[in-house]
Amino acid sequence: MSEIVHIPFHGREILAVEENGKPRIILKPAVEHIGLDYSWQLQKLKAKSWATVGETPTVGADGKVRGMASVDVRTFLMLLATIDERRVGEEARPVLVAYQREVADLIERHFTKAREAEPVAEIEAPKPTEPVTYPLADTVVLIRQRFGVKVPVAELTRVLRQGGVLCQNGKPKVDYEAIFWHTGSAYEVFGHRIEALYRLYESTKIRLEMAAQARLRMDPPGWPELPFGGA
């Protein structure tokens, strides 16, 4: 049975629970806080192949057990990414933007601190918990959402490989391992390091473009080839 956690957020609260060591967001209050229709958003999510929607039995403050629709953090962020801030009311717009920018890091910090505060029995070793991470396909969605820049996955991968950030097999070079998490089968990006990855992509892209321009200046196209020894 999961107990509801109340996390203060912009004058309201995000309701969340932890299942199998991972946080889940209670959908209804979060969606209504943004000013959206809960039933419609829930219906949309259930139709998406990437969404993970479940019913979580929770114990409320009154001690009663209720089943509430909940989603993992990744599904909630993907839902937020589909909502255009220009199509919501003026009062809801700053709340939506706050959710889009802050909620992932807020949830991660809250549950990380909660785990650190829990007493650990002397006879038990602390159990490792997996951080919030995202594959590159989700990472580019979050980059577009947070920074307003559309970066195709293929473009992001190409720049990072050519710039020496990633190996050809997708493994990060030693200097950049802190940005990525190996799931056992693939490398994903830490949620709190998405901005760092985006800044790295931008600087690497500029560096590659400058190098290409320098090569063109050294070998301008169209110059006639002279025979050996000069004219």
QUISULQUI-V656419 format. One record per residue. PSI is psi in radians with two decimals (999 if undefined). OMEGA is omega in degrees with one decimal (none if undefined). Layout:
PSI,OMEGA  PSI,OMEGA
//
This chain:
2.31,-175.4  2.38,177.6  2.38,-177.6  2.34,175.0  2.29,-179.8  2.03,-177.8  1.99,-179.9  2.39,-178.2  1.88,174.7  0.96,175.4  -0.09,177.6  -2.79,178.9  2.46,168.3  2.24,177.7  2.25,-176.6  2.83,175.0  2.89,176.8  2.20,179.0  2.20,-179.7  0.66,176.5  0.08,-178.7  2.48,-179.1  2.57,173.0  2.51,-177.3  2.27,172.9  2.11,-165.2  -0.79,-168.2  -0.94,-178.1  -0.59,179.9  -0.79,-179.7  -0.73,179.9  -0.54,176.3  -0.62,179.4  -0.24,179.2  0.39,-178.6  2.83,178.9  2.06,-174.4  -0.83,-176.5  -0.72,-178.9  -0.75,-179.9  -0.67,177.6  -0.72,178.5  -0.72,178.2  -0.79,-178.2  -0.73,-178.3  -0.34,179.8  -0.08,-177.5  2.32,-179.3  -0.46,-177.5  -0.14,-174.4  2.47,174.4  1.73,-177.6  2.32,178.8  2.98,175.5  2.07,-175.9  2.11,174.1  2.15,-175.9  2.69,176.3  2.01,-179.4  3.13,-179.5  -0.43,179.8  0.04,178.1  -0.01,-178.9  2.60,179.8  2.27,179.2  2.59,172.8  2.17,-177.7  2.43,178.5  2.30,179.8  2.74,179.0  2.70,174.9  2.93,-174.8  -0.68,-178.2  -0.76,179.2  -0.72,-179.5  -0.71,179.4  -0.66,177.6  -0.65,175.7  -0.80,179.5  -0.62,-178.4  -0.39,-179.9  -0.10,-176.0  2.07,179.8  2.12,-177.6  -0.37,179.4  -0.19,-176.3  0.22,174.6  2.88,-178.5  2.81,-177.8  -0.64,179.7  -0.61,-177.8  -0.37,-173.0  -0.89,179.5  -0.53,177.9  -0.77,178.3  -0.82,-179.6  -0.69,177.7  -0.76,177.0  -0.80,-177.0  -0.65,-175.0  -0.57,-164.5  -0.40,-164.6  -0.64,-177.9  -0.84,-179.7  -0.63,-180.0  -0.83,-179.9  -0.77,-178.7  -0.79,-179.7  -0.76,-175.6  -0.85,-176.1  -0.51,175.6  -0.79,178.7  -0.67,179.8  -0.70,179.6  -0.66,-179.9  -0.52,-177.9  -0.26,-177.9  2.34,176.7  2.45,-179.2  2.22,179.5  2.48,-175.9  -0.49,-176.0  -0.07,-178.2  2.40,173.8  2.55,178.7  2.41,-178.7  2.28,178.8  2.54,177.5  2.46,-179.6  2.33,179.2  2.97,175.4  2.06,-179.3  2.85,-176.4  2.37,171.1  2.89,-175.8  -0.56,180.0  -0.67,177.3  -0.56,-178.8  -0.73,-179.0  -0.53,175.5  -0.75,-179.9  -0.59,175.8  -0.78,178.2  -0.69,-178.3  -0.74,-174.7  -0.60,-172.2  -0.07,177.9  0.38,-178.0  2.20,179.1  2.00,-180.0  1.89,177.3  2.61,-179.8  -0.76,-178.2  -0.68,179.3  -0.78,178.4  -0.80,-179.0  -0.75,-178.9  -0.82,-178.0  -0.75,-178.5  -0.60,178.2  -0.81,-179.1  -0.51,-179.5  0.03,176.2  0.31,177.3  -0.73,179.6  2.58,169.6  2.97,-179.5  -0.46,178.8  0.12,177.8  -0.11,179.4  2.33,179.9  2.58,173.1  2.83,-172.6  -0.71,-176.1  -0.26,-174.2  0.21,-177.2  -0.45,-177.6  -0.26,-179.0  -0.38,-169.7  2.76,177.5  2.28,179.4  2.06,-175.9  -0.15,-173.8  -0.44,178.5  -0.29,-178.1  2.91,176.5  2.28,177.5  2.91,-175.7  2.31,174.5  2.41,179.9  -0.69,-177.4  0.02,179.9  0.19,-178.9  -0.73,178.5  -0.72,178.8  -0.70,178.5  -0.73,179.5  -0.79,178.4  -0.66,178.2  -0.73,177.1  -0.82,-178.0  -0.85,-177.8  -0.64,179.3  -0.71,178.8  -0.76,178.6  -0.75,-179.7  -0.72,179.2  -0.70,179.4  -0.70,178.5  -0.68,178.9  -0.68,179.0  -0.71,178.2  -0.66,179.1  -0.68,177.9  -0.66,178.9  -0.67,179.3  -0.59,-179.8  -0.45,-177.7  1.21,-176.1  2.40,178.0  2.60,174.0  -0.09,177.8  2.35,179.1  2.48,177.3  2.26,179.0  2.58,175.9  2.73,-178.4  2.27,180.0  -0.05,176.9  -3.06,-175.5  999,none
//
